[in-house]
């Protein structure tokens, strides 16, 4: 949970967001952790390897 919150804040700061963290910040952090982060991040989030192969990037990204 701490790592997810840290990444949410990083995504928020990178997009120079307003004072409030929004859904886009959370989605970006989760995408980074699930799709780009590798097996360690998947384990941190409690996902199995089979779940990671089912996760596909958002077409709008």
PDB file with one MODEL, atoms N, CA, C and O in Angstrom:
MODEL        1
ATOM      1  N   UNK A   1       0.829  -1.191   0.000  1.00  0.00           N
ATOM      2  CA  UNK A   1       0.000   0.000   0.000  1.00  0.00           C
ATOM      3  C   UNK A   1       0.873   1.254   0.000  1.00  0.00           C
ATOM      4  O   UNK A   1       0.576   2.229  -0.690  1.00  0.00           O
ATOM      5  N   UNK A   2       1.945   1.216   0.776  1.00  0.00           N
ATOM      6  CA  UNK A   2       2.828   2.392   0.826  1.00  0.00           C
ATOM      7  C   UNK A   2       3.426   2.686  -0.544  1.00  0.00           C
ATOM      8  O   UNK A   2       3.501   3.840  -0.964  1.00  0.00           O
ATOM      9  N   UNK A   3       3.852   1.629  -1.239  1.00  0.00           N
ATOM     10  CA  UNK A   3       4.449   1.806  -2.562  1.00  0.00           C
ATOM     11  C   UNK A   3       3.427   2.360  -3.547  1.00  0.00           C
ATOM     12  O   UNK A   3       3.758   3.225  -4.358  1.00  0.00           O
ATOM     13  N   UNK A   4       2.208   1.881  -3.487  1.00  0.00           N
ATOM     14  CA  UNK A   4       1.156   2.399  -4.368  1.00  0.00           C
ATOM     15  C   UNK A   4       0.923   3.879  -4.087  1.00  0.00           C
ATOM     16  O   UNK A   4       0.839   4.675  -5.023  1.00  0.00           O
ATOM     17  N   UNK A   5       0.818   4.257  -2.837  1.00  0.00           N
ATOM     18  CA  UNK A   5       0.587   5.663  -2.494  1.00  0.00           C
ATOM     19  C   UNK A   5       1.763   6.546  -2.932  1.00  0.00           C
ATOM     20  O   UNK A   5       1.570   7.665  -3.407  1.00  0.00           O
ATOM     21  N   UNK A   6       2.968   6.029  -2.766  1.00  0.00           N
ATOM     22  CA  UNK A   6       4.146   6.781  -3.198  1.00  0.00           C
ATOM     23  C   UNK A   6       4.110   7.022  -4.698  1.00  0.00           C
ATOM     24  O   UNK A   6       4.409   8.122  -5.163  1.00  0.00           O
ATOM     25  N   UNK A   7       3.746   6.000  -5.448  1.00  0.00           N
ATOM     26  CA  UNK A   7       3.686   6.150  -6.905  1.00  0.00           C
ATOM     27  C   UNK A   7       2.527   7.034  -7.350  1.00  0.00           C
ATOM     28  O   UNK A   7       2.643   7.759  -8.338  1.00  0.00           O
ATOM     29  N   UNK A   8       1.430   6.980  -6.641  1.00  0.00           N
ATOM     30  CA  UNK A   8       0.307   7.877  -6.951  1.00  0.00           C
ATOM     31  C   UNK A   8       0.761   9.330  -6.818  1.00  0.00           C
ATOM     32  O   UNK A   8       0.477  10.157  -7.684  1.00  0.00           O
ATOM     33  N   UNK A   9       1.463   9.631  -5.738  1.00  0.00           N
ATOM     34  CA  UNK A   9       1.957  10.994  -5.526  1.00  0.00           C
ATOM     35  C   UNK A   9       2.964  11.370  -6.613  1.00  0.00           C
ATOM     36  O   UNK A   9       2.950  12.498  -7.105  1.00  0.00           O
ATOM     37  N   UNK A  10       3.834  10.435  -6.991  1.00  0.00           N
ATOM     38  CA  UNK A  10       4.797  10.713  -8.065  1.00  0.00           C
ATOM     39  C   UNK A  10       4.087  11.032  -9.373  1.00  0.00           C
ATOM     40  O   UNK A  10       4.442  11.991 -10.057  1.00  0.00           O
ATOM     41  N   UNK A  11       3.095  10.238  -9.718  1.00  0.00           N
ATOM     42  CA  UNK A  11       2.335  10.488 -10.950  1.00  0.00           C
ATOM     43  C   UNK A  11       1.631  11.838 -10.885  1.00  0.00           C
ATOM     44  O   UNK A  11       1.580  12.573 -11.871  1.00  0.00           O
ATOM     45  N   UNK A  12       1.095  12.150  -9.723  1.00  0.00           N
ATOM     46  CA  UNK A  12       0.413  13.433  -9.527  1.00  0.00           C
ATOM     47  C   UNK A  12       1.384  14.594  -9.740  1.00  0.00           C
ATOM     48  O   UNK A  12       1.053  15.565 -10.421  1.00  0.00           O
ATOM     49  N   UNK A  13       2.562  14.497  -9.168  1.00  0.00           N
ATOM     50  CA  UNK A  13       3.548  15.564  -9.298  1.00  0.00           C
ATOM     51  C   UNK A  13       4.074  15.671 -10.728  1.00  0.00           C
ATOM     52  O   UNK A  13       4.344  16.773 -11.206  1.00  0.00           O
ATOM     53  N   UNK A  14       4.220  14.546 -11.408  1.00  0.00           N
ATOM     54  CA  UNK A  14       4.715  14.566 -12.781  1.00  0.00           C
ATOM     55  C   UNK A  14       3.755  15.266 -13.727  1.00  0.00           C
ATOM     56  O   UNK A  14       4.188  15.918 -14.677  1.00  0.00           O
ATOM     57  N   UNK A  15       2.486  15.144 -13.486  1.00  0.00           N
ATOM     58  CA  UNK A  15       1.535  15.812 -14.367  1.00  0.00           C
ATOM     59  C   UNK A  15       1.189  17.222 -13.864  1.00  0.00           C
ATOM     60  O   UNK A  15       0.315  17.893 -14.413  1.00  0.00           O
ATOM     61  N   UNK A  16       1.882  17.648 -12.826  1.00  0.00           N
ATOM     62  CA  UNK A  16       1.678  18.981 -12.246  1.00  0.00           C
ATOM     63  C   UNK A  16       0.202  19.217 -11.943  1.00  0.00           C
ATOM     64  O   UNK A  16      -0.381  20.231 -12.326  1.00  0.00           O
ATOM     65  N   UNK A  17      -0.372  18.259 -11.251  1.00  0.00           N
ATOM     66  CA  UNK A  17      -1.790  18.314 -10.939  1.00  0.00           C
ATOM     67  C   UNK A  17      -2.139  19.371  -9.915  1.00  0.00           C
ATOM     68  O   UNK A  17      -1.271  19.999  -9.309  1.00  0.00           O
ATOM     69  N   UNK A  18      -3.436  19.548  -9.741  1.00  0.00           N
ATOM     70  CA  UNK A  18      -3.952  20.497  -8.756  1.00  0.00           C
ATOM     71  C   UNK A  18      -3.686  19.950  -7.352  1.00  0.00           C
ATOM     72  O   UNK A  18      -2.899  19.017  -7.188  1.00  0.00           O
ATOM     73  N   UNK A  19      -4.321  20.511  -6.371  1.00  0.00           N
ATOM     74  CA  UNK A  19      -4.084  20.102  -4.984  1.00  0.00           C
ATOM     75  C   UNK A  19      -4.674  18.729  -4.657  1.00  0.00           C
ATOM     76  O   UNK A  19      -4.319  18.130  -3.642  1.00  0.00           O
ATOM     77  N   UNK A  20      -5.560  18.234  -5.498  1.00  0.00           N
ATOM     78  CA  UNK A  20      -6.255  16.984  -5.204  1.00  0.00           C
ATOM     79  C   UNK A  20      -5.778  15.882  -6.148  1.00  0.00           C
ATOM     80  O   UNK A  20      -5.706  16.083  -7.360  1.00  0.00           O
ATOM     81  N   UNK A  21      -5.456  14.730  -5.590  1.00  0.00           N
ATOM     82  CA  UNK A  21      -5.103  13.563  -6.391  1.00  0.00           C
ATOM     83  C   UNK A  21      -6.387  13.026  -7.009  1.00  0.00           C
ATOM     84  O   UNK A  21      -7.405  12.900  -6.330  1.00  0.00           O
ATOM     85  N   UNK A  22      -6.333  12.710  -8.307  1.00  0.00           N
ATOM     86  CA  UNK A  22      -7.544  12.223  -8.957  1.00  0.00           C
ATOM     87  C   UNK A  22      -7.372  10.809  -9.485  1.00  0.00           C
ATOM     88  O   UNK A  22      -6.318  10.198  -9.310  1.00  0.00           O
ATOM     89  N   UNK A  23      -8.391  10.301 -10.119  1.00  0.00           N
ATOM     90  CA  UNK A  23      -8.410   8.923 -10.609  1.00  0.00           C
ATOM     91  C   UNK A  23      -7.295   8.666 -11.629  1.00  0.00           C
ATOM     92  O   UNK A  23      -6.744   7.566 -11.673  1.00  0.00           O
ATOM     93  N   UNK A  24      -6.961   9.666 -12.445  1.00  0.00           N
ATOM     94  CA  UNK A  24      -5.890   9.511 -13.432  1.00  0.00           C
ATOM     95  C   UNK A  24      -4.551   9.211 -12.755  1.00  0.00           C
ATOM     96  O   UNK A  24      -3.764   8.411 -13.262  1.00  0.00           O
ATOM     97  N   UNK A  25      -4.297   9.840 -11.629  1.00  0.00           N
ATOM     98  CA  UNK A  25      -3.059   9.592 -10.881  1.00  0.00           C
ATOM     99  C   UNK A  25      -3.009   8.144 -10.385  1.00  0.00           C
ATOM    100  O   UNK A  25      -1.974   7.484 -10.470  1.00  0.00           O
ATOM    101  N   UNK A  26      -4.120   7.671  -9.877  1.00  0.00           N
ATOM    102  CA  UNK A  26      -4.197   6.305  -9.369  1.00  0.00           C
ATOM    103  C   UNK A  26      -4.054   5.305 -10.511  1.00  0.00           C
ATOM    104  O   UNK A  26      -3.319   4.324 -10.396  1.00  0.00           O
ATOM    105  N   UNK A  27      -4.757   5.555 -11.608  1.00  0.00           N
ATOM    106  CA  UNK A  27      -4.670   4.662 -12.762  1.00  0.00           C
ATOM    107  C   UNK A  27      -3.250   4.608 -13.317  1.00  0.00           C
ATOM    108  O   UNK A  27      -2.765   3.536 -13.678  1.00  0.00           O
ATOM    109  N   UNK A  28      -2.587   5.748 -13.386  1.00  0.00           N
ATOM    110  CA  UNK A  28      -1.207   5.783 -13.883  1.00  0.00           C
ATOM    111  C   UNK A  28      -0.273   4.992 -12.984  1.00  0.00           C
ATOM    112  O   UNK A  28       0.595   4.264 -13.465  1.00  0.00           O
ATOM    113  N   UNK A  29      -0.452   5.137 -11.693  1.00  0.00           N
ATOM    114  CA  UNK A  29       0.395   4.410 -10.743  1.00  0.00           C
ATOM    115  C   UNK A  29       0.159   2.908 -10.839  1.00  0.00           C
ATOM    116  O   UNK A  29       1.112   2.128 -10.820  1.00  0.00           O
ATOM    117  N   UNK A  30      -1.092   2.501 -10.942  1.00  0.00           N
ATOM    118  CA  UNK A  30      -1.392   1.074 -11.067  1.00  0.00           C
ATOM    119  C   UNK A  30      -0.861   0.513 -12.374  1.00  0.00           C
ATOM    120  O   UNK A  30      -0.308  -0.586 -12.396  1.00  0.00           O
ATOM    121  N   UNK A  31      -1.021   1.256 -13.469  1.00  0.00           N
ATOM    122  CA  UNK A  31      -0.482   0.812 -14.759  1.00  0.00           C
ATOM    123  C   UNK A  31       1.026   0.622 -14.670  1.00  0.00           C
ATOM    124  O   UNK A  31       1.576  -0.365 -15.161  1.00  0.00           O
ATOM    125  N   UNK A  32       1.675   1.578 -14.040  1.00  0.00           N
ATOM    126  CA  UNK A  32       3.130   1.488 -13.896  1.00  0.00           C
ATOM    127  C   UNK A  32       3.521   0.261 -13.085  1.00  0.00           C
ATOM    128  O   UNK A  32       4.463  -0.449 -13.437  1.00  0.00           O
ATOM    129  N   UNK A  33       2.808   0.020 -12.017  1.00  0.00           N
ATOM    130  CA  UNK A  33       3.156  -1.106 -11.150  1.00  0.00           C
ATOM    131  C   UNK A  33       2.800  -2.446 -11.783  1.00  0.00           C
ATOM    132  O   UNK A  33       3.574  -3.399 -11.684  1.00  0.00           O
ATOM    133  N   UNK A  34       1.651  -2.532 -12.426  1.00  0.00           N
ATOM    134  CA  UNK A  34       1.196  -3.815 -12.974  1.00  0.00           C
ATOM    135  C   UNK A  34       1.807  -4.133 -14.327  1.00  0.00           C
ATOM    136  O   UNK A  34       2.159  -5.282 -14.594  1.00  0.00           O
ATOM    137  N   UNK A  35       1.934  -3.141 -15.173  1.00  0.00           N
ATOM    138  CA  UNK A  35       2.360  -3.398 -16.549  1.00  0.00           C
ATOM    139  C   UNK A  35       3.840  -3.174 -16.781  1.00  0.00           C
ATOM    140  O   UNK A  35       4.429  -3.804 -17.660  1.00  0.00           O
ATOM    141  N   UNK A  36       4.449  -2.296 -16.016  1.00  0.00           N
ATOM    142  CA  UNK A  36       5.843  -1.959 -16.253  1.00  0.00           C
ATOM    143  C   UNK A  36       6.759  -2.360 -15.106  1.00  0.00           C
ATOM    144  O   UNK A  36       7.982  -2.319 -15.245  1.00  0.00           O
ATOM    145  N   UNK A  37       6.187  -2.742 -13.989  1.00  0.00           N
ATOM    146  CA  UNK A  37       6.974  -2.944 -12.785  1.00  0.00           C
ATOM    147  C   UNK A  37       7.590  -4.304 -12.586  1.00  0.00           C
ATOM    148  O   UNK A  37       8.491  -4.445 -11.760  1.00  0.00           O
ATOM    149  N   UNK A  38       7.145  -5.303 -13.302  1.00  0.00           N
ATOM    150  CA  UNK A  38       7.734  -6.624 -13.152  1.00  0.00           C
ATOM    151  C   UNK A  38       7.087  -7.456 -12.059  1.00  0.00           C
ATOM    152  O   UNK A  38       6.094  -7.059 -11.449  1.00  0.00           O
ATOM    153  N   UNK A  39       7.676  -8.619 -11.830  1.00  0.00           N
ATOM    154  CA  UNK A  39       7.074  -9.595 -10.928  1.00  0.00           C
ATOM    155  C   UNK A  39       7.089  -9.162  -9.460  1.00  0.00           C
ATOM    156  O   UNK A  39       6.186  -9.526  -8.707  1.00  0.00           O
ATOM    157  N   UNK A  40       8.091  -8.397  -9.045  1.00  0.00           N
ATOM    158  CA  UNK A  40       8.132  -7.963  -7.647  1.00  0.00           C
ATOM    159  C   UNK A  40       6.931  -7.088  -7.312  1.00  0.00           C
ATOM    160  O   UNK A  40       6.313  -7.263  -6.262  1.00  0.00           O
ATOM    161  N   UNK A  41       6.600  -6.161  -8.179  1.00  0.00           N
ATOM    162  CA  UNK A  41       5.437  -5.307  -7.933  1.00  0.00           C
ATOM    163  C   UNK A  41       4.150  -6.113  -7.947  1.00  0.00           C
ATOM    164  O   UNK A  41       3.242  -5.843  -7.161  1.00  0.00           O
ATOM    165  N   UNK A  42       4.060  -7.098  -8.829  1.00  0.00           N
ATOM    166  CA  UNK A  42       2.870  -7.949  -8.842  1.00  0.00           C
ATOM    167  C   UNK A  42       2.722  -8.681  -7.513  1.00  0.00           C
ATOM    168  O   UNK A  42       1.617  -8.794  -6.982  1.00  0.00           O
ATOM    169  N   UNK A  43       3.835  -9.176  -6.979  1.00  0.00           N
ATOM    170  CA  UNK A  43       3.783  -9.858  -5.684  1.00  0.00           C
ATOM    171  C   UNK A  43       3.363  -8.898  -4.586  1.00  0.00           C
ATOM    172  O   UNK A  43       2.591  -9.265  -3.700  1.00  0.00           O
ATOM    173  N   UNK A  44       3.866  -7.666  -4.638  1.00  0.00           N
ATOM    174  CA  UNK A  44       3.491  -6.660  -3.631  1.00  0.00           C
ATOM    175  C   UNK A  44       2.003  -6.388  -3.647  1.00  0.00           C
ATOM    176  O   UNK A  44       1.391  -6.149  -2.606  1.00  0.00           O
ATOM    177  N   UNK A  45       1.417  -6.427  -4.855  1.00  0.00           N
ATOM    178  CA  UNK A  45      -0.011  -6.153  -4.986  1.00  0.00           C
ATOM    179  C   UNK A  45      -0.874  -7.393  -4.824  1.00  0.00           C
ATOM    180  O   UNK A  45      -2.102  -7.309  -4.844  1.00  0.00           O
ATOM    181  N   UNK A  46      -0.225  -8.553  -4.661  1.00  0.00           N
ATOM    182  CA  UNK A  46      -0.967  -9.776  -4.433  1.00  0.00           C
ATOM    183  C   UNK A  46      -1.483 -10.437  -5.695  1.00  0.00           C
ATOM    184  O   UNK A  46      -2.380 -11.277  -5.622  1.00  0.00           O
ATOM    185  N   UNK A  47      -0.946 -10.085  -6.844  1.00  0.00           N
ATOM    186  CA  UNK A  47      -1.396 -10.678  -8.104  1.00  0.00           C
ATOM    187  C   UNK A  47      -0.582 -11.928  -8.413  1.00  0.00           C
ATOM    188  O   UNK A  47       0.584 -12.037  -8.033  1.00  0.00           O
ATOM    189  N   UNK A  48      -1.203 -12.851  -9.095  1.00  0.00           N
ATOM    190  CA  UNK A  48      -0.485 -14.043  -9.535  1.00  0.00           C
ATOM    191  C   UNK A  48       0.057 -13.803 -10.941  1.00  0.00           C
ATOM    192  O   UNK A  48      -0.338 -12.842 -11.600  1.00  0.00           O
ATOM    193  N   UNK A  49       0.938 -14.651 -11.393  1.00  0.00           N
ATOM    194  CA  UNK A  49       1.535 -14.514 -12.721  1.00  0.00           C
ATOM    195  C   UNK A  49       0.455 -14.626 -13.800  1.00  0.00           C
ATOM    196  O   UNK A  49       0.523 -13.924 -14.809  1.00  0.00           O
ATOM    197  N   UNK A  50      -0.538 -15.497 -13.602  1.00  0.00           N
ATOM    198  CA  UNK A  50      -1.589 -15.655 -14.597  1.00  0.00           C
ATOM    199  C   UNK A  50      -2.421 -14.383 -14.740  1.00  0.00           C
ATOM    200  O   UNK A  50      -2.905 -14.074 -15.828  1.00  0.00           O
ATOM    201  N   UNK A  51      -2.584 -13.657 -13.655  1.00  0.00           N
ATOM    202  CA  UNK A  51      -3.326 -12.401 -13.709  1.00  0.00           C
ATOM    203  C   UNK A  51      -2.553 -11.383 -14.534  1.00  0.00           C
ATOM    204  O   UNK A  51      -3.150 -10.638 -15.311  1.00  0.00           O
ATOM    205  N   UNK A  52      -1.248 -11.341 -14.377  1.00  0.00           N
ATOM    206  CA  UNK A  52      -0.454 -10.347 -15.091  1.00  0.00           C
ATOM    207  C   UNK A  52      -0.517 -10.550 -16.589  1.00  0.00           C
ATOM    208  O   UNK A  52      -0.432  -9.576 -17.337  1.00  0.00           O
ATOM    209  N   UNK A  53      -0.662 -11.782 -17.055  1.00  0.00           N
ATOM    210  CA  UNK A  53      -0.749 -12.012 -18.487  1.00  0.00           C
ATOM    211  C   UNK A  53      -2.101 -11.604 -19.042  1.00  0.00           C
ATOM    212  O   UNK A  53      -2.239 -11.378 -20.244  1.00  0.00           O
ATOM    213  N   UNK A  54      -3.110 -11.507 -18.165  1.00  0.00           N
ATOM    214  CA  UNK A  54      -4.436 -11.087 -18.600  1.00  0.00           C
ATOM    215  C   UNK A  54      -4.587  -9.578 -18.631  1.00  0.00           C
ATOM    216  O   UNK A  54      -5.491  -9.064 -19.289  1.00  0.00           O
ATOM    217  N   UNK A  55      -3.716  -8.857 -17.931  1.00  0.00           N
ATOM    218  CA  UNK A  55      -3.790  -7.400 -17.870  1.00  0.00           C
ATOM    219  C   UNK A  55      -3.245  -6.836 -19.159  1.00  0.00           C
ATOM    220  O   UNK A  55      -2.114  -7.129 -19.547  1.00  0.00           O
ATOM    221  N   UNK A  56      -4.051  -6.021 -19.825  1.00  0.00           N
ATOM    222  CA  UNK A  56      -3.625  -5.412 -21.074  1.00  0.00           C
ATOM    223  C   UNK A  56      -3.628  -3.901 -20.927  1.00  0.00           C
ATOM    224  O   UNK A  56      -4.496  -3.353 -20.246  1.00  0.00           O
ATOM    225  N   UNK A  57      -2.677  -3.214 -21.550  1.00  0.00           N
ATOM    226  CA  UNK A  57      -2.640  -1.761 -21.459  1.00  0.00           C
ATOM    227  C   UNK A  57      -3.915  -1.141 -22.008  1.00  0.00           C
ATOM    228  O   UNK A  57      -4.540  -1.672 -22.927  1.00  0.00           O
ATOM    229  N   UNK A  58      -4.278  -0.035 -21.440  1.00  0.00           N
ATOM    230  CA  UNK A  58      -5.441   0.707 -21.887  1.00  0.00           C
ATOM    231  C   UNK A  58      -5.174   1.247 -23.287  1.00  0.00           C
ATOM    232  O   UNK A  58      -4.132   1.861 -23.517  1.00  0.00           O
ATOM    233  N   UNK A  59      -6.076   1.035 -24.211  1.00  0.00           N
ATOM    234  CA  UNK A  59      -5.885   1.468 -25.601  1.00  0.00           C
ATOM    235  C   UNK A  59      -5.780   2.982 -25.707  1.00  0.00           C
ATOM    236  O   UNK A  59      -5.179   3.498 -26.650  1.00  0.00           O
ATOM    237  N   UNK A  60      -6.355   3.697 -24.752  1.00  0.00           N
ATOM    238  CA  UNK A  60      -6.332   5.159 -24.794  1.00  0.00           C
ATOM    239  C   UNK A  60      -4.995   5.728 -24.347  1.00  0.00           C
ATOM    240  O   UNK A  60      -4.725   6.908 -24.574  1.00  0.00           O
ATOM    241  N   UNK A  61      -4.149   4.915 -23.715  1.00  0.00           N
ATOM    242  CA  UNK A  61      -2.877   5.408 -23.176  1.00  0.00           C
ATOM    243  C   UNK A  61      -1.891   5.693 -24.250  1.00  0.00           C
ATOM    244  O   UNK A  61      -0.771   6.115 -23.963  1.00  0.00           O
TER     245      UNK A  61
ENDMDL
END
